[in-house]
Amino acid sequence: MTASMIVSSVIFVVALILIFTEKMNRGITAFAGAALMVGAGTAMGFYSQDQAIEAIDFNTLGLLFGMMALVALLEPTGFFEYLAIWAARFSKGQPVRLMVLLGTVTTVLSMFLDNVTTVVLIAPVTVLISEILGVNPVPYLMAEALLSNTGGVATLVGDPPNVVIASAAGFSFNDFLSNSLPIVLVAWFAALFLLRFLFRHDLMVTPANKDAVLQLDPNEALHDRKTTQRVLIVLGIAIFFFFVHHNLHIQPSLIAMGAAAVGLVWVQPDLHKMLQRIEWNVLIFFGALFAMV
């Protein structure tokens, strides 16, 4: 085993340990590891700056940034809260039906948008609805947490690791969906069935509390209808092109970045506030990880 192999292995293993143990922010850890790898590689002749730049998958980073930008445009409009309240009204206060509907909303959103953001925005409304119904919010929050991950696994754009896998394997959006969807459906039904069984005694509601839920108005949660409509139109067009990108020989990153650009021009948000909602830590983490690996 050569000295260069030992040094690169030590840097990589230490970085992985710090990432998995969360002793340090994973973005900082990956960035420091990449810098050490390039520095040691340049000094010892086994890894250069040019090789590090070539190793970064800009298709993955572009896709992540584009979708994050769309979520950042949609987040302050109240759209996520609107969907949660709509699900509560549509369930007519039936606890099991509410769990299924909230889980479905979370799953579908997580298939195309960041699942952490989806849960963070829907969860507070879920707690409020649970208080009105007089039920334990834990079953609903667990359903959203589990099914957001389930939905995120389903599509190429659902989770950052999916983008990396698809890019490395050369999978199109449809290739990824056709392989993962059957497993996702099984996991989705299994998760709901298990939660229904485990929390069967917590899913009881009085008629008065059901009526209170029906008084909720989802339109009150929607702060900016015009922006919501515009971003959803752009997102819908982007999703359509994700399905046909392989036939058009277009990279998914180009679709996401193009959609983000159209959304920014059409909505014209406060750019500073919008950029604050981008998960830069995730982008730095993956960019540095590509360079280090």
LOVOZA-604055 format. One line per field, with one value per residue (C-alpha): residue number from 1; x, y negated, z. Coordinates in steps of 0.25 Angstrom, whole numbers, plus 5000, padded with zeros to 4 digits. Layout:
N
n [NUM/...]
x [X/...]
y [Y/...]
z [Z/...]
This chain:
293
n [1/2/3/4/5/6/7/8/9/10/11/12/13/14/15/16/17/18/19/20/21/22/23/24/25/26/27/28/29/30/31/32/33/34/35/36/37/38/39/40/41/42/43/44/45/46/47/48/49/50/51/52/53/54/55/56/57/58/59/60/61/62/63/64/65/66/67/68/69/70/71/72/73/74/75/76/77/78/79/80/81/82/83/84/85/86/87/88/89/90/91/92/93/94/95/96/97/98/99/100/101/102/103/104/105/106/107/108/109/110/111/112/113/114/115/116/117/118/119/120/121/122/123/124/125/126/127/128/129/130/131/132/133/134/135/136/137/138/139/140/141/142/143/144/145/146/147/148/149/150/151/152/153/154/155/156/157/158/159/160/161/162/163/164/165/166/167/168/169/170/171/172/173/174/175/176/177/178/179/180/181/182/183/184/185/186/187/188/189/190/191/192/193/194/195/196/197/198/199/200/201/202/203/204/205/206/207/208/209/210/211/212/213/214/215/216/217/218/219/220/221/222/223/224/225/226/227/228/229/230/231/232/233/234/235/236/237/238/239/240/241/242/243/244/245/246/247/248/249/250/251/252/253/254/255/256/257/258/259/260/261/262/263/264/265/266/267/268/269/270/271/272/273/274/275/276/277/278/279/280/281/282/283/284/285/286/287/288/289/290/291/292/293]
x [5000/5006/5007/4997/4987/4989/4987/4975/4968/4971/4965/4953/4950/4952/4942/4932/4933/4930/4919/4912/4914/4910/4921/4922/4913/4913/4915/4927/4933/4931/4937/4949/4951/4951/4961/4970/4969/4972/4984/4990/4988/4994/5006/5008/5004/4992/4981/4980/4971/4966/4963/4955/4947/4944/4939/4928/4915/4909/4897/4893/4896/4889/4876/4877/4878/4867/4857/4861/4859/4845/4842/4848/4838/4826/4829/4825/4811/4804/4802/4807/4798/4786/4788/4788/4775/4768/4772/4766/4753/4752/4754/4741/4749/4750/4763/4768/4763/4771/4784/4782/4780/4791/4800/4796/4799/4812/4816/4812/4819/4832/4832/4836/4840/4849/4843/4849/4843/4830/4829/4834/4823/4811/4814/4810/4797/4795/4797/4787/4777/4780/4777/4763/4760/4764/4774/4788/4796/4807/4801/4799/4813/4819/4811/4816/4831/4830/4823/4831/4843/4835/4831/4845/4850/4840/4846/4859/4857/4851/4863/4878/4883/4874/4880/4894/4889/4882/4893/4904/4895/4890/4875/4865/4853/4844/4855/4856/4841/4838/4848/4845/4830/4825/4834/4829/4815/4817/4824/4813/4802/4810/4814/4799/4794/4805/4802/4787/4789/4799/4790/4777/4773/4777/4769/4755/4748/4735/4724/4726/4741/4738/4729/4740/4750/4739/4739/4754/4756/4768/4768/4771/4785/4788/4796/4799/4790/4796/4810/4805/4798/4810/4820/4811/4810/4825/4826/4816/4823/4836/4830/4825/4839/4845/4836/4840/4855/4861/4854/4858/4872/4871/4878/4869/4878/4875/4860/4861/4870/4861/4849/4855/4859/4845/4840/4849/4846/4831/4830/4841/4843/4852/4864/4872/4860/4858/4873/4873/4863/4872/4879/4893/4898/4893/4899/4913/4912/4910/4919/4930/4927/4928/4942/4947/4942]
y [5000/4987/4974/4967/4978/4978/4962/4962/4974/4967/4954/4961/4970/4959/4950/4961/4964/4949/4948/4961/4957/4943/4937/4926/4920/4929/4918/4913/4927/4930/4917/4919/4933/4929/4917/4927/4937/4927/4921/4935/4940/4928/4929/4944/4944/4954/4943/4930/4918/4921/4935/4930/4920/4931/4940/4931/4935/4921/4928/4933/4919/4912/4921/4919/4904/4902/4910/4903/4890/4894/4899/4885/4878/4886/4887/4874/4874/4883/4894/4905/4901/4899/4914/4919/4911/4916/4930/4928/4923/4933/4944/4939/4941/4956/4959/4971/4963/4951/4959/4965/4951/4944/4956/4955/4940/4942/4953/4946/4933/4941/4948/4934/4925/4925/4935/4928/4915/4921/4928/4915/4907/4917/4922/4909/4909/4924/4921/4910/4919/4930/4920/4917/4931/4934/4945/4949/4943/4953/4963/4952/4947/4961/4963/4950/4953/4968/4965/4952/4962/4972/4961/4956/4970/4971/4961/4956/4942/4947/4947/4943/4957/4961/4950/4956/4970/4967/4958/4969/4980/4972/4974/4965/4959/4971/4981/4977/4976/4990/4997/4990/4988/5002/5003/4989/4993/5006/4998/4987/4997/5004/4991/4987/5001/5002/4988/4990/5003/4997/4984/4990/4986/4971/4969/4966/4953/4947/4941/4927/4927/4933/4921/4911/4916/4914/4899/4898/4890/4894/4881/4873/4880/4876/4863/4861/4867/4861/4866/4880/4881/4876/4885/4897/4895/4894/4907/4914/4911/4915/4929/4931/4929/4938/4949/4947/4941/4954/4954/4939/4942/4931/4932/4932/4921/4912/4914/4910/4898/4893/4895/4887/4876/4875/4875/4864/4855/4857/4856/4846/4849/4842/4849/4848/4854/4865/4869/4870/4882/4889/4901/4897/4907/4919/4913/4911/4925/4932/4923/4925/4940/4942/4935/4943/4957]
z [5000/4996/5004/4995/4997/5012/5012/5003/5011/5024/5020/5014/5026/5036/5028/5027/5042/5045/5035/5041/5055/5053/5061/5052/5041/5029/5019/5027/5028/5014/5010/5019/5014/5000/5002/5010/4999/4988/4996/4999/4985/4979/4989/4987/4972/4973/4971/4964/4965/4951/4954/4966/4958/4947/4958/4962/4956/4952/4946/4960/4967/4956/4958/4973/4972/4962/4970/4983/4976/4972/4987/4992/4983/4987/5002/5007/4999/5009/4999/5007/5019/5009/5005/5019/5023/5010/5014/5027/5022/5011/5022/5029/5042/5040/5047/5038/5025/5030/5032/5018/5012/5019/5016/5002/5001/5007/4998/4985/4989/4993/4980/4973/4985/4997/5007/5019/5015/5012/5026/5033/5027/5028/5042/5050/5042/5046/5060/5060/5053/5063/5074/5068/5066/5081/5076/5078/5067/5067/5058/5047/5049/5048/5035/5029/5033/5028/5015/5012/5011/5003/4993/4992/4988/4976/4967/4961/4967/4981/4989/4986/4987/4975/4967/4969/4967/4954/4949/4951/4945/4934/4938/4932/4940/4935/4937/4952/4954/4947/4956/4969/4969/4971/4984/4988/4987/4995/5006/5006/5008/5019/5026/5027/5031/5042/5047/5047/5055/5065/5068/5066/5080/5078/5065/5072/5070/5075/5066/5071/5068/5054/5052/5056/5046/5035/5039/5035/5022/5014/5006/5019/5019/5004/5006/4991/4981/4969/4972/4976/4962/4955/4962/4961/4946/4944/4953/4945/4932/4938/4943/4929/4923/4933/4928/4913/4915/4911/4897/4896/4900/4911/4924/4936/4942/4930/4932/4947/4945/4933/4942/4953/4944/4938/4952/4957/4945/4946/4961/4963/4978/4988/4983/4997/5005/4994/4994/5009/5007/4998/5005/5002/5013/5004/4991/4998/5004/4991/4983/4993/4994/4979/4979/4991/4986]
